[in-house]
Amino acid sequence: MVEEDGAPAFHFSNDPIFKHPKTASLIEEMRQHMEQGRIFEARKIGQRLLAREKKPNTSAYYTKKIDPVRGLIDDIYHRAEHVESLLRDLNTDDDWQLAREGKGVTVHFRKDEGSPLHLVRATSVFNNFMPNDFAKLCSLFVETELMHKWFPGGVMKPATLLSWHSKYNKIIQLNIDIPIPFLSPRDCVVMGSGFHLPDQNGKPAACNRILEGADRPVPPAFLIVTKPIADGESCSHCEIPKPAKGVVRMSTESIFYIELLPNNKISFKLIGRDDLKIRIMPTALLNHISQGHLPFDLIRTVHRTIRNFENSPWDVAMRERREYYQEIEDKVHEQLDNWKDMDEQSKKPHKHETAKQQP
């Protein structure tokens, strides 16, 4: 079961209280949605369970049945609201200021209260991409232990996998060595979570359609979120190691967003803020670097890595975890079929147009 770090884990017992077929089935479906990263679908079922409880004449027996999963439903609500907030940050220009634009990459920054370091957003559209490139792009961020092989600048060293406790949730220790004289190596422990998202992600109307039960194929999009785990912070999934001697623990938060677009295009967006804990370097300079060549280099490197994917370490990883990536590819092909059907339907004359043509 996927839970926030430190949150209680919910297990579904064999107690007869869970034997009511419909309710037990909904609870299990909600759990599966969470494990598969489908946060909005999980929230929709949570809403159904709670709405039923509020109906007149609902028995105490039903209330007793959902009591063990109230904490899980609360966690789902919290995660869904957090994802919606991230999607707004990714898809609107509210409070963002343009930093730089060129070569197909647009970079914005935002000043957040409580942090001298700017939040940076970079966006780009990859053209002439094949359908399977969507899963390949996802693999660059799912296979975190291989990130040092493509990350620009050679600053990223091999990461340590501390826990892969569910399909789209893991805890990693990142290791970074910045080529500045007399600067100590850095590390950071992060929790990474992946989410499959519904159509027109980040736009409230889309989320509402999903919650209202729209039953139709939707453009695949994948959101990967990393958040730092502080030194000394407890974790229910693994022991958090202390920094090695001579290593400084930094903080990094990142969001990576990948969405399939029509006409063989893929939208790639990222948001990040890194606190490298470098006292000798002015904050203004750190902000300048984060908004300058770094996001451009990252996106260019991602593009180049996908173009040279065959027999790469990520290609090998995808073959080894074929079932894992097959689900992502299936969603892509489902949407391509849907777009093809929509295009064919749009070319057919409507009934009123056909009637006008009759003599």
RODO-2510 file (C-alpha; in nm, 4 decimals, decimal comma):
residues 359
     n   res          X          Y          Z
     1     m     0,0000     0,0000     0,0000
     2     v     0,1371     0,3435    -0,0912
     3     e     0,1444     0,5883     0,1961
     4     e     0,3041     0,9223     0,2729
     5     d     0,6332     0,8803     0,4519
     6     g     0,5609     0,8021     0,8138
     7     a     0,1880     0,7497     0,7597
     8     p     0,0228     0,4325     0,8889
     9     a    -0,0033     0,1414     0,6483
    10     f    -0,3508    -0,0002     0,5910
    11     h    -0,4030    -0,3718     0,5587
    12     f    -0,7294    -0,5331     0,4653
    13     s    -0,8012    -0,8180     0,7043
    14     n    -1,0088    -1,1303     0,6645
    15     d    -1,2583    -1,0006     0,9186
    16     p    -1,6196    -1,0631     0,8051
    17     i    -1,6751    -0,6875     0,8230
    18     f    -1,5023    -0,6629     0,4808
    19     k    -1,7065    -0,9387     0,3201
    20     h    -1,9815    -0,7038     0,1923
    21     p    -1,9164    -0,7500    -0,1806
    22     k    -1,9862    -0,3988    -0,3115
    23     t    -1,8111    -0,2010    -0,0382
    24     a    -1,5188    -0,4423    -0,0154
    25     s    -1,4815    -0,4254    -0,3946
    26     l    -1,4761    -0,0442    -0,3927
    27     i    -1,2152    -0,0387    -0,1163
    28     e    -0,9971    -0,2827    -0,3068
    29     e    -1,0401    -0,0831    -0,6293
    30     m    -0,9397     0,2365    -0,4464
    31     r    -0,6318     0,0619    -0,3098
    32     q    -0,5361    -0,0615    -0,6573
    33     h    -0,5716     0,2861    -0,8047
    34     m    -0,3343     0,4189    -0,5393
    35     e    -0,0794     0,1457    -0,6065
    36     q    -0,0992     0,2169    -0,9798
    37     g    -0,0477     0,5916    -0,9354
    38     r    -0,4035     0,6822    -1,0415
    39     i    -0,4646     0,9360    -0,7676
    40     f    -0,7741     1,1072    -0,9118
    41     e    -0,9497     0,7769    -0,9740
    42     a    -0,8698     0,6734    -0,6160
    43     r    -1,0151     1,0003    -0,4866
    44     k    -1,3308     0,9487    -0,6870
    45     i    -1,3945     0,6157    -0,5125
    46     g    -1,3135     0,7683    -0,1749
    47     q    -1,5763     1,0325    -0,2427
    48     r    -1,8310     0,7635    -0,3280
    49     l    -1,7614     0,5765    -0,0057
    50     l    -1,7966     0,8888     0,2086
    51     a    -2,1013     1,0166     0,0183
    52     r    -2,2852     0,6942     0,0831
    53     e    -2,2225     0,7289     0,4553
    54     k    -2,3975     1,0680     0,4558
    55     k    -2,7149     0,9316     0,3028
    56     p    -3,0209     0,8991     0,5285
    57     n    -3,0690     0,5632     0,6991
    58     t    -2,7072     0,4578     0,6472
    59     s    -2,6453     0,1830     0,9008
    60     a    -2,3801     0,1854     1,1685
    61     y    -2,2611    -0,1390     1,0100
    62     y    -2,1537     0,0525     0,6964
    63     t    -1,9764     0,3164     0,9052
    64     k    -1,7886     0,0417     1,0853
    65     k    -1,6837    -0,1059     0,7522
    66     i    -1,5128     0,2086     0,6246
    67     d    -1,3632     0,3191     0,9585
    68     p    -1,0372     0,1266     0,8953
    69     v    -0,9769     0,3125     0,5678
    70     r    -1,0605     0,6689     0,6716
    71     g    -0,6931     0,7468     0,7142
    72     l    -0,6241     0,6092     0,3673
    73     i    -0,9006     0,8242     0,2172
    74     d    -0,7622     1,1317     0,3939
    75     d    -0,4197     1,0518     0,2525
    76     i    -0,5666     1,0157    -0,0981
    77     y    -0,7389     1,3538    -0,0665
    78     h    -0,4149     1,5154     0,0509
    79     r    -0,2140     1,3657    -0,2353
    80     a    -0,4736     1,4561    -0,4985
    81     e    -0,4871     1,8173    -0,3812
    82     h    -0,1076     1,8329    -0,3853
    83     v    -0,0938     1,6955    -0,7399
    84     e    -0,3576     1,9453    -0,8551
    85     s    -0,1485     2,2263    -0,7068
    86     l     0,1591     2,1014    -0,8927
    87     l    -0,0350     2,0779    -1,2175
    88     r    -0,1480     2,4386    -1,1825
    89     d     0,2150     2,5394    -1,1348
    90     l     0,3075     2,3456    -1,4479
    91     n     0,0271     2,4699    -1,6709
    92     t    -0,0403     2,8324    -1,5736
    93     d     0,1749     3,1434    -1,5716
    94     d     0,0420     3,2742    -1,2392
    95     d     0,3245     3,4365    -1,0391
    96     w     0,5883     3,3095    -1,2847
    97     q     0,8362     3,5463    -1,4487
    98     l     1,0044     3,4772    -1,7804
    99     a     1,3780     3,4189    -1,7358
   100     r     1,4931     3,2991    -2,0778
   101     e     1,3561     3,1591    -2,4003
   102     g     1,5193     3,0044    -2,7039
   103     k     1,5997     2,6863    -2,8969
   104     g     1,2591     2,5425    -2,8130
   105     v     1,2998     2,5839    -2,4366
   106     t     1,1197     2,8345    -2,2150
   107     v     1,2397     2,9012    -1,8591
   108     h     1,0407     3,0816    -1,5895
   109     f     1,1207     3,1496    -1,2250
   110     r     0,9162     3,2309    -0,9187
   111     k     1,0028     3,3849    -0,5851
   112     d     0,8413     3,1945    -0,3013
   113     e     0,8029     3,3337     0,0466
   114     g     1,0416     3,1765     0,2937
   115     s     1,3123     3,0825     0,0435
   116     p     1,5802     3,3045    -0,1149
   117     l     1,6248     3,0407    -0,3845
   118     h     1,3951     3,0713    -0,6835
   119     l     1,1680     2,7956    -0,8046
   120     v     1,2524     2,7295    -1,1712
   121     r     1,0269     2,5910    -1,4435
   122     a     1,1447     2,4770    -1,7866
   123     t     0,9171     2,3614    -2,0690
   124     s     0,9723     2,2194    -2,4149
   125     v     0,7917     2,0220    -2,6834
   126     f     0,9764     1,7329    -2,8460
   127     n     0,8789     1,6999    -3,2132
   128     n     0,8892     1,3964    -3,4426
   129     f     0,8729     1,1474    -3,1575
   130     m     0,7461     0,7932    -3,2051
   131     p     0,4754     0,6562    -2,9716
   132     n     0,7193     0,4306    -2,7841
   133     d     0,9379     0,7327    -2,7078
   134     f     0,6871     0,8315    -2,4388
   135     a     0,7750     0,5280    -2,2263
   136     k     1,1434     0,5780    -2,3036
   137     l     1,1249     0,9322    -2,1718
   138     c     0,9536     0,8092    -1,8562
   139     s     1,2311     0,5545    -1,8030
   140     l     1,4953     0,8259    -1,7663
   141     f     1,3274     0,9368    -1,4455
   142     v     1,1935     0,6026    -1,3237
   143     e     1,5360     0,4367    -1,3410
   144     t     1,6915     0,6708    -1,0879
   145     e     1,9931     0,4470    -1,0328
   146     l     2,0930     0,5249    -1,3931
   147     m     2,0361     0,8989    -1,3810
   148     h     2,4076     0,9725    -1,3474
   149     k     2,4597     0,8242    -1,6940
   150     w     2,2620     1,0996    -1,8680
   151     f     2,2427     1,3937    -1,6272
   152     p     2,4401     1,6871    -1,7768
   153     g     2,7674     1,8154    -1,6376
   154     g     2,8818     1,4888    -1,4829
   155     v     2,7813     1,6167    -1,1376
   156     m     2,5467     1,3273    -1,0622
   157     k     2,7140     1,0160    -0,9258
   158     p     2,5544     0,6695    -0,8924
   159     a     2,2487     0,6849    -0,6691
   160     t     2,1655     0,4353    -0,3952
   161     l     1,8217     0,2759    -0,3952
   162     l     1,7038     0,2614    -0,0347
   163     s     1,3473     0,1389    -0,0907
   164     w     1,1224     0,0573    -0,3861
   165     h     0,8181    -0,0120    -0,1734
   166     s     0,5501     0,0083    -0,4424
   167     k     0,5230     0,0287    -0,8188
   168     y     0,5606     0,4061    -0,8495
   169     n     0,7175     0,4972    -0,5145
   170     k     1,0789     0,4691    -0,4089
   171     i     1,3358     0,6300    -0,1796
   172     i     1,6766     0,7165    -0,3226
   173     q     1,9995     0,8604    -0,1935
   174     l     2,1381     1,0957    -0,4576
   175     n     2,5118     1,1622    -0,4680
   176     i     2,6476     1,4792    -0,6249
   177     d     3,0010     1,6022    -0,6833
   178     i     3,0199     1,9621    -0,8055
   179     p     3,3461     2,0475    -0,9848
   180     i     3,4319     2,3496    -0,7676
   181     p     3,7711     2,3510    -0,5892
   182     f     3,7576     2,2751    -0,2153
   183     l     3,3817     2,2057    -0,2299
   184     s     3,2755     1,8903    -0,0465
   185     p     3,0565     1,6269    -0,2153
   186     r     2,6823     1,6513    -0,1592
   187     d     2,4104     1,3968    -0,1009
   188     c     2,0347     1,4067    -0,0617
   189     v     1,7708     1,1484     0,0300
   190     v     1,4447     1,1896    -0,1615
   191     m     1,1126     1,0117    -0,1926
   192     g     0,9994     0,9812    -0,5534
   193     s     0,6363     0,9211    -0,6508
   194     g     0,4822     0,8683    -0,9937
   195     f     0,1251     0,9464    -1,0999
   196     h    -0,0767     0,8557    -1,4086
   197     l    -0,2909     1,1572    -1,4919
   198     p    -0,6188     1,2228    -1,6757
   199     d    -0,6776     1,4372    -1,9850
   200     q    -0,5816     1,8048    -2,0180
   201     n    -0,3876     1,7738    -1,6954
   202     g    -0,3875     2,0611    -1,4543
   203     k    -0,7005     2,2240    -1,5917
   204     p    -0,9820     2,2138    -1,3373
   205     a    -1,2464     2,1188    -1,5944
   206     a    -1,0532     1,8055    -1,6808
   207     c    -1,0286     1,6932    -1,3200
   208     n    -1,3996     1,7587    -1,2786
   209     r    -1,4782     1,5429    -1,5816
   210     i    -1,2805     1,2555    -1,4366
   211     l    -1,4531     1,2889    -1,0999
   212     e    -1,7914     1,3006    -1,2701
   213     g    -1,7140     0,9680    -1,4329
   214     a    -1,6136     1,0519    -1,7893
   215     d    -1,5555     0,7112    -1,9449
   216     r    -1,3327     0,7663    -2,2466
   217     p    -0,9644     0,7335    -2,3391
   218     v    -0,7523     1,0255    -2,2229
   219     p    -0,4114     1,1507    -2,3395
   220     p    -0,1425     0,9752    -2,1344
   221     a     0,0563     1,1945    -1,8998
   222     f     0,2960     1,0959    -1,6259
   223     l     0,3993     1,3113    -1,3313
   224     i     0,7055     1,2318    -1,1201
   225     v     0,7504     1,4185    -0,7933
   226     t     1,0514     1,4074    -0,5617
   227     k     1,0640     1,5588    -0,2160
   228     p     1,3592     1,5607     0,0251
   229     i     1,3680     1,3570     0,3434
   230     a     1,5533     1,5561     0,6071
   231     d     1,8449     1,4117     0,8006
   232     g     1,7003     1,2481     1,1120
   233     e     1,3457     1,2341     0,9734
   234     s     1,1705     0,9037     1,0413
   235     c     1,0660     0,6778     0,7568
   236     s     0,8398     0,3732     0,7696
   237     h     0,9930     0,2159     0,4579
   238     c     1,3655     0,2145     0,5318
   239     e     1,6372     0,3565     0,7505
   240     i     1,7587     0,6974     0,6366
   241     p     2,1403     0,6982     0,6336
   242     k     2,3370     0,9874     0,7717
   243     p     2,5749     1,1682     0,5358
   244     a     2,9170     1,0091     0,5089
   245     k     3,2111     1,1893     0,6639
   246     g     3,3008     1,4939     0,4556
   247     v     2,9673     1,4910     0,2692
   248     v     2,7161     1,7759     0,3017
   249     r     2,3460     1,6926     0,2928
   250     m     2,1687     1,9231     0,0516
   251     s     1,8012     1,9580    -0,0350
   252     t     1,6380     1,9164    -0,3734
   253     e     1,2784     1,9105    -0,4918
   254     s     1,1813     1,8281    -0,8490
   255     i     0,8758     1,7748    -1,0648
   256     f     0,8925     1,6097    -1,4081
   257     y     0,5872     1,6072    -1,6344
   258     i     0,5543     1,4123    -1,9598
   259     e     0,2433     1,4352    -2,1791
   260     l     0,1579     1,2843    -2,5151
   261     l     0,0431     1,5379    -2,7761
   262     p    -0,1086     1,4883    -3,1229
   263     n     0,1102     1,4815    -3,4348
   264     n     0,4005     1,2845    -3,2847
   265     k     0,4829     1,5383    -3,0151
   266     i     0,5616     1,5048    -2,6460
   267     s     0,5365     1,7868    -2,3930
   268     f     0,8124     1,7861    -2,1317
   269     k     0,8064     2,0168    -1,8306
   270     l     1,0063     2,0343    -1,5116
   271     i     1,0046     2,2388    -1,1937
   272     g     1,2911     2,2354    -0,9492
   273     r     1,4675     2,4053    -0,6647
   274     d     1,8058     2,2925    -0,5288
   275     d     1,9610     2,4114    -0,2059
   276     l     2,3210     2,3008    -0,2444
   277     k     2,4193     2,4444     0,0960
   278     i     2,7034     2,6446    -0,0587
   279     r     2,7727     2,9328     0,1779
   280     i     3,0568     3,0754    -0,0269
   281     m     2,8365     3,1349    -0,3315
   282     p     2,5885     3,4284    -0,3307
   283     t     2,2219     3,3353    -0,3639
   284     a     2,1855     3,5676    -0,6634
   285     l     2,4524     3,3683    -0,8486
   286     l     2,2865     3,0357    -0,7617
   287     n     1,9554     3,1686    -0,8939
   288     h     2,1243     3,2891    -1,2125
   289     i     2,2800     2,9465    -1,2760
   290     s     1,9524     2,7624    -1,2098
   291     q     1,7701     2,9839    -1,4625
   292     g     2,0476     2,9881    -1,7217
   293     h     2,2275     2,7074    -1,8985
   294     l     2,1340     2,4311    -1,6533
   295     p     1,7684     2,3734    -1,7612
   296     f     1,8675     2,4145    -2,1276
   297     d     2,1436     2,1556    -2,0912
   298     l     1,9109     1,9163    -1,9113
   299     i     1,6408     1,9260    -2,1782
   300     r     1,8941     1,8984    -2,4617
   301     t     2,0534     1,5991    -2,2888
   302     v     1,7166     1,4293    -2,2418
   303     h     1,6411     1,4761    -2,6112
   304     r     1,9799     1,3401    -2,7170
   305     t     1,9515     1,0385    -2,4846
   306     i     1,6146     0,9372    -2,6309
   307     r     1,7543     0,9695    -2,9852
   308     n     2,0345     0,7264    -2,8920
   309     f     1,8246     0,4903    -2,6837
   310     e     1,8827     0,1565    -2,8558
   311     n     2,0921    -0,0820    -2,6396
   312     s     2,1381     0,1922    -2,3813
   313     p     2,1156     0,1096    -2,0070
   314     w     1,7542     0,2381    -2,0102
   315     d     1,6705     0,0163    -2,3061
   316     v     1,8026    -0,2819    -2,1082
   317     a     1,6044    -0,1747    -1,8001
   318     m     1,2835    -0,1471    -2,0040
   319     r     1,3313    -0,4988    -2,1392
   320     e     1,3942    -0,6320    -1,7904
   321     r     1,0796    -0,4606    -1,6584
   322     r     0,8687    -0,5192    -1,9641
   323     e     0,5371    -0,5460    -1,7801
   324     y     0,6081    -0,2226    -1,5925
   325     y     0,6521    -0,0175    -1,9100
   326     q     0,3935    -0,2083    -2,1137
   327     e     0,1176    -0,0401    -1,9150
   328     i     0,2508     0,3025    -2,0144
   329     e     0,2836     0,2015    -2,3804
   330     d    -0,0691     0,0588    -2,3826
   331     k    -0,2069     0,3948    -2,2701
   332     v    -0,0192     0,5665    -2,5523
   333     h    -0,1566     0,3348    -2,8209
   334     e    -0,5056     0,3611    -2,6732
   335     q    -0,4918     0,7374    -2,7112
   336     l    -0,3502     0,7195    -3,0635
   337     d    -0,6421     0,4983    -3,1626
   338     n    -0,8794     0,7431    -2,9995
   339     w    -0,7323     1,0391    -3,1899
   340     k    -0,7558     0,8413    -3,5133
   341     d    -1,1233     0,7666    -3,4491
   342     m    -1,1931     1,1312    -3,3664
   343     d    -1,0213     1,2427    -3,6865
   344     e    -1,2237     0,9987    -3,8941
   345     q    -1,5466     1,1094    -3,7279
   346     s    -1,4656     1,4753    -3,7933
   347     k    -1,4312     1,4030    -4,1664
   348     k    -1,7747     1,2435    -4,1913
   349     p    -2,0574     1,4798    -4,2939
   350     h    -2,3057     1,5583    -4,0168
   351     k    -2,6684     1,4591    -4,0625
   352     h    -2,7883     1,8151    -4,1201
   353     e    -2,5157     1,8670    -4,3834
   354     t    -2,6227     1,5472    -4,5615
   355     a    -2,9842     1,6624    -4,5561
   356     k    -2,8930     1,9919    -4,7201
   357     q    -2,7307     1,8071    -5,0073
   358     q    -3,0507     1,6152    -5,0875
   359     p    -3,2385     1,7531    -5,3988
***
